[in-house]
Amino acid sequence: MPTYMFSLIDDESWFDAAEPDMEAEMRLHAEFTAAVEAAGAQVTGGAALERQSSATVVHRDGDNIRITDGPFAEAKEVIGGFYLIDAPDLDTALRLARLCPAPHVEVRPVADLSEYE
């Protein structure tokens, strides 16, 4: 079964949410996970990410490597988390993405590189 990455895109205001709001949001994600399983797909991984300002970027130009603090690009909306979901096909993955509580969900197939192992 193919794997799809769901990138959850939002502003970072949820970091400042009151505890009851955060708990409600976590319940929505638990319900989403249950809906994925009920649809015959499977959540195989995922996590919430820390604020974009916590990022460190490794820049490579041939043998020259430079490390910088902070995000690669400034943006109002950022990837705040992700899911890895095994689904039968893209249509199923897109139906499931509609159920995800994130404001924006980018769905991308994960490349199958098993022939190179």
ROPA-271308 format. One record per residue (C-alpha): residue in one letter; x negated, y, z negated. Coordinates in steps of 0.1 Angstrom, whole numbers. Example, Ala and Ser with C-alpha at 12.3 -4.5 7.8 and 13.67 -1.06 7.14 Angstrom:
<sites>
SITE  type     xx     yy     zz
SITE     a   -123    -45    -78
SITE     s   -137    -11    -71
</sites>
This chain:
<sites>
SITE  type     xx     yy     zz
SITE     m      0      0      0
SITE     p    -15     34      9
SITE     t    -25     59    -18
SITE     y    -14     95    -17
SITE     m    -28    124    -38
SITE     f     -2    148    -50
SITE     s    -20    181    -58
SITE     l      2    201    -82
SITE     i     -1    238    -74
SITE     d     11    265    -97
SITE     d     -1    297   -114
SITE     e    -18    292   -147
SITE     s     10    307   -169
SITE     w     19    273   -182
SITE     f    -13    274   -203
SITE     d      4    302   -223
SITE     a     38    284   -227
SITE     a     53    280   -261
SITE     e     51    244   -275
SITE     p     88    236   -269
SITE     d     84    247   -233
SITE     m     53    225   -229
SITE     e     70    196   -245
SITE     a     99    200   -221
SITE     e     75    201   -191
SITE     m     58    169   -203
SITE     r     92    152   -205
SITE     l     99    163   -169
SITE     h     66    147   -158
SITE     a     74    115   -178
SITE     e    108    114   -159
SITE     f     90    119   -126
SITE     t     66     90   -134
SITE     a     96     68   -142
SITE     a    113     78   -109
SITE     v     82     69    -90
SITE     e     82     34   -106
SITE     a    119     30   -100
SITE     a    114     37    -63
SITE     g     89      8    -60
SITE     a     59     30    -59
SITE     q     32     33    -86
SITE     v     13     61   -103
SITE     t    -23     49   -104
SITE     g    -39     80   -118
SITE     g    -36    116   -125
SITE     a    -43    144   -150
SITE     a    -37    180   -158
SITE     l    -67    202   -152
SITE     e    -82    230   -174
SITE     r    -80    266   -163
SITE     q    -96    275   -130
SITE     s   -121    297   -148
SITE     s   -136    265   -164
SITE     a   -147    252   -130
SITE     t   -184    249   -120
SITE     v   -192    247    -84
SITE     v   -222    229    -69
SITE     h   -232    244    -35
SITE     r   -254    223    -12
SITE     d   -272    236     18
SITE     g   -295    208     29
SITE     d   -319    203      1
SITE     n   -311    236    -15
SITE     i   -286    232    -44
SITE     r   -271    261    -63
SITE     i   -247    259    -93
SITE     t   -223    287   -101
SITE     d   -197    292   -128
SITE     g   -161    297   -120
SITE     p   -139    288    -91
SITE     f   -150    286    -55
SITE     a   -123    311    -45
SITE     e   -100    335    -64
SITE     a    -64    326    -60
SITE     k    -31    332    -79
SITE     e    -20    297    -74
SITE     v    -44    268    -82
SITE     i    -44    231    -84
SITE     g    -33    225   -120
SITE     g    -32    188   -119
SITE     f    -28    158    -97
SITE     y    -13    123    -93
SITE     l    -25     94    -74
SITE     i      5     74    -61
SITE     d      6     42    -42
SITE     a     37     43    -19
SITE     p     47     22     11
SITE     d     45     51     35
SITE     l     43     89     39
SITE     d     81     93     41
SITE     t     84     76      7
SITE     a     56     98     -7
SITE     l     74    129      5
SITE     r    107    118    -10
SITE     l     88    113    -43
SITE     a     71    147    -41
SITE     r    105    163    -40
SITE     l    111    149    -75
SITE     c     79    162    -89
SITE     p     85    191   -114
SITE     a     55    212   -101
SITE     p     65    243    -80
SITE     h     44    232    -51
SITE     v     31    197    -43
SITE     e      5    191    -16
SITE     v      7    154     -4
SITE     r    -24    140     12
SITE     p    -32    104     21
SITE     v    -63     91      5
SITE     a    -88     78     31
SITE     d    -93     40     32
SITE     l   -130     36     33
SITE     s   -130     -1     22
SITE     e   -147    -11     55
SITE     y   -179      7     44
SITE     e   -182    -11     10
</sites>
